[in-house]
Amino acid sequence: MKVFVVFFTASIMFCASQAFADNFRCPNGAIVSTGDSISTVTIKCDPPASSFKREEPMVADVTRADGKPGTKIFYIEVQEWTYTQGSTLLHTLIFRNGILSEVLTGGFVQ
């Protein structure tokens, strides 16, 4: 039983210590990571094959003037940059408020 507890504790600590940054190797070889600003990615990478802008609603908890709790909806800018690496694999970089927040890889270009 002690071996199980030690193994279980060690595995949880190992999983908790892993970094959650996504990396992307630009077509020119430079590497960008989540948390990089859009200007940094623009400097390091070639222009994307396509890009798309949209607004995404966010809900925030606020305290109203009368002291009661409330919520407020505000919109942030989201940009999606698409790269086709090797002319077959699709990579999408998602920026929220000018910061790289996700790197999605998948799908094949036909």
C-alpha positions as YAML, in Angstrom:
chain: A
units: angstrom
residues:
- id: 1
  name: MET
  ca: [0.00, 0.00, 0.00]
- id: 2
  name: LYS
  ca: [2.86, 2.41, 0.80]
- id: 3
  name: VAL
  ca: [4.34, 1.82, -2.65]
- id: 4
  name: PHE
  ca: [1.03, 2.78, -4.25]
- id: 5
  name: VAL
  ca: [0.79, 5.99, -2.21]
- id: 6
  name: VAL
  ca: [4.38, 6.96, -3.06]
- id: 7
  name: PHE
  ca: [3.86, 6.19, -6.76]
- id: 8
  name: PHE
  ca: [0.54, 8.08, -6.83]
- id: 9
  name: THR
  ca: [2.02, 11.12, -5.07]
- id: 10
  name: ALA
  ca: [5.06, 11.17, -7.36]
- id: 11
  name: SER
  ca: [2.91, 10.92, -10.48]
- id: 12
  name: ILE
  ca: [0.70, 13.82, -9.34]
- id: 13
  name: MET
  ca: [3.74, 15.98, -8.59]
- id: 14
  name: PHE
  ca: [5.26, 15.17, -11.99]
- id: 15
  name: CYS
  ca: [2.04, 16.12, -13.80]
- id: 16
  name: ALA
  ca: [1.66, 19.32, -11.82]
- id: 17
  name: SER
  ca: [5.19, 20.48, -12.60]
- id: 18
  name: GLN
  ca: [4.87, 20.27, -16.38]
- id: 19
  name: ALA
  ca: [4.71, 23.55, -18.29]
- id: 20
  name: PHE
  ca: [1.58, 24.22, -20.28]
- id: 21
  name: ALA
  ca: [3.12, 26.43, -22.95]
- id: 22
  name: ASP
  ca: [2.37, 25.55, -26.55]
- id: 23
  name: ASN
  ca: [5.16, 26.12, -29.04]
- id: 24
  name: PHE
  ca: [5.04, 26.69, -32.77]
- id: 25
  name: ARG
  ca: [7.93, 26.51, -35.20]
- id: 26
  name: CYS
  ca: [7.38, 29.19, -37.82]
- id: 27
  name: PRO
  ca: [7.97, 28.28, -41.48]
- id: 28
  name: ASN
  ca: [11.24, 30.27, -41.32]
- id: 29
  name: GLY
  ca: [12.45, 28.18, -38.34]
- id: 30
  name: ALA
  ca: [11.85, 30.62, -35.46]
- id: 31
  name: ILE
  ca: [9.97, 29.33, -32.41]
- id: 32
  name: VAL
  ca: [7.12, 31.19, -30.68]
- id: 33
  name: SER
  ca: [5.26, 30.19, -27.51]
- id: 34
  name: THR
  ca: [1.98, 30.95, -25.80]
- id: 35
  name: GLY
  ca: [2.33, 34.19, -23.88]
- id: 36
  name: ASP
  ca: [4.25, 35.90, -26.70]
- id: 37
  name: SER
  ca: [2.80, 39.19, -27.93]
- id: 38
  name: ILE
  ca: [1.39, 39.53, -31.42]
- id: 39
  name: SER
  ca: [4.23, 41.91, -32.30]
- id: 40
  name: THR
  ca: [6.83, 39.34, -31.25]
- id: 41
  name: VAL
  ca: [5.18, 36.67, -33.40]
- id: 42
  name: THR
  ca: [4.97, 39.13, -36.31]
- id: 43
  name: ILE
  ca: [8.71, 39.79, -36.07]
- id: 44
  name: LYS
  ca: [9.70, 36.13, -35.66]
- id: 45
  name: CYS
  ca: [7.33, 34.48, -38.17]
- id: 46
  name: ASP
  ca: [6.54, 34.94, -41.82]
- id: 47
  name: PRO
  ca: [3.06, 36.32, -42.63]
- id: 48
  name: PRO
  ca: [0.29, 33.74, -42.16]
- id: 49
  name: ALA
  ca: [-1.47, 32.08, -45.09]
- id: 50
  name: SER
  ca: [-4.72, 33.60, -43.78]
- id: 51
  name: SER
  ca: [-5.99, 35.53, -40.78]
- id: 52
  name: PHE
  ca: [-9.37, 36.18, -39.21]
- id: 53
  name: LYS
  ca: [-10.50, 38.73, -36.59]
- id: 54
  name: ARG
  ca: [-13.51, 38.43, -34.32]
- id: 55
  name: GLU
  ca: [-14.73, 39.54, -30.93]
- id: 56
  name: GLU
  ca: [-15.34, 37.13, -28.08]
- id: 57
  name: PRO
  ca: [-17.59, 37.91, -25.08]
- id: 58
  name: MET
  ca: [-16.11, 37.65, -21.60]
- id: 59
  name: VAL
  ca: [-18.05, 37.81, -18.34]
- id: 60
  name: ALA
  ca: [-16.54, 39.54, -15.31]
- id: 61
  name: ASP
  ca: [-17.81, 39.66, -11.76]
- id: 62
  name: VAL
  ca: [-18.13, 43.27, -10.59]
- id: 63
  name: THR
  ca: [-19.41, 45.14, -7.57]
- id: 64
  name: ARG
  ca: [-22.17, 47.55, -8.49]
- id: 65
  name: ALA
  ca: [-22.42, 51.09, -7.13]
- id: 66
  name: ASP
  ca: [-24.96, 49.93, -4.53]
- id: 67
  name: GLY
  ca: [-22.45, 47.35, -3.22]
- id: 68
  name: LYS
  ca: [-24.24, 44.31, -4.61]
- id: 69
  name: PRO
  ca: [-22.42, 41.78, -6.76]
- id: 70
  name: GLY
  ca: [-23.13, 41.77, -10.46]
- id: 71
  name: THR
  ca: [-21.68, 40.75, -13.79]
- id: 72
  name: LYS
  ca: [-20.52, 42.71, -16.78]
- id: 73
  name: ILE
  ca: [-20.03, 41.46, -20.31]
- id: 74
  name: PHE
  ca: [-17.17, 42.90, -22.31]
- id: 75
  name: TYR
  ca: [-15.63, 41.89, -25.61]
- id: 76
  name: ILE
  ca: [-12.02, 41.08, -26.40]
- id: 77
  name: GLU
  ca: [-10.37, 40.94, -29.81]
- id: 78
  name: VAL
  ca: [-9.46, 37.46, -31.02]
- id: 79
  name: GLN
  ca: [-7.24, 36.90, -34.04]
- id: 80
  name: GLU
  ca: [-6.69, 33.54, -35.68]
- id: 81
  name: TRP
  ca: [-3.63, 33.15, -37.90]
- id: 82
  name: THR
  ca: [-3.41, 30.07, -40.08]
- id: 83
  name: TYR
  ca: [-0.19, 28.55, -41.35]
- id: 84
  name: THR
  ca: [0.11, 25.61, -43.74]
- id: 85
  name: GLN
  ca: [3.40, 23.99, -42.90]
- id: 86
  name: GLY
  ca: [4.81, 21.75, -45.58]
- id: 87
  name: SER
  ca: [1.73, 22.54, -47.68]
- id: 88
  name: THR
  ca: [-0.24, 19.79, -45.93]
- id: 89
  name: LEU
  ca: [-0.58, 20.32, -42.16]
- id: 90
  name: LEU
  ca: [-2.71, 23.15, -40.79]
- id: 91
  name: HIS
  ca: [-1.59, 25.20, -37.75]
- id: 92
  name: THR
  ca: [-3.76, 27.91, -36.16]
- id: 93
  name: LEU
  ca: [-2.36, 30.51, -33.77]
- id: 94
  name: ILE
  ca: [-5.04, 32.15, -31.60]
- id: 95
  name: PHE
  ca: [-4.36, 35.57, -30.08]
- id: 96
  name: ARG
  ca: [-6.57, 37.04, -27.35]
- id: 97
  name: ASN
  ca: [-6.03, 40.74, -26.64]
- id: 98
  name: GLY
  ca: [-2.76, 40.64, -28.57]
- id: 99
  name: ILE
  ca: [-1.26, 37.66, -26.70]
- id: 100
  name: LEU
  ca: [-0.74, 34.20, -28.18]
- id: 101
  name: SER
  ca: [-3.06, 32.02, -26.12]
- id: 102
  name: GLU
  ca: [-3.38, 28.79, -28.13]
- id: 103
  name: VAL
  ca: [-1.61, 26.86, -30.84]
- id: 104
  name: LEU
  ca: [-3.88, 24.35, -32.59]
- id: 105
  name: THR
  ca: [-2.45, 21.73, -34.89]
- id: 106
  name: GLY
  ca: [-4.55, 19.47, -36.98]
- id: 107
  name: GLY
  ca: [-6.33, 18.98, -40.18]
- id: 108
  name: PHE
  ca: [-4.78, 18.64, -43.56]
- id: 109
  name: VAL
  ca: [-4.90, 21.09, -46.43]
- id: 110
  name: GLN
  ca: [-6.16, 19.62, -49.67]
...
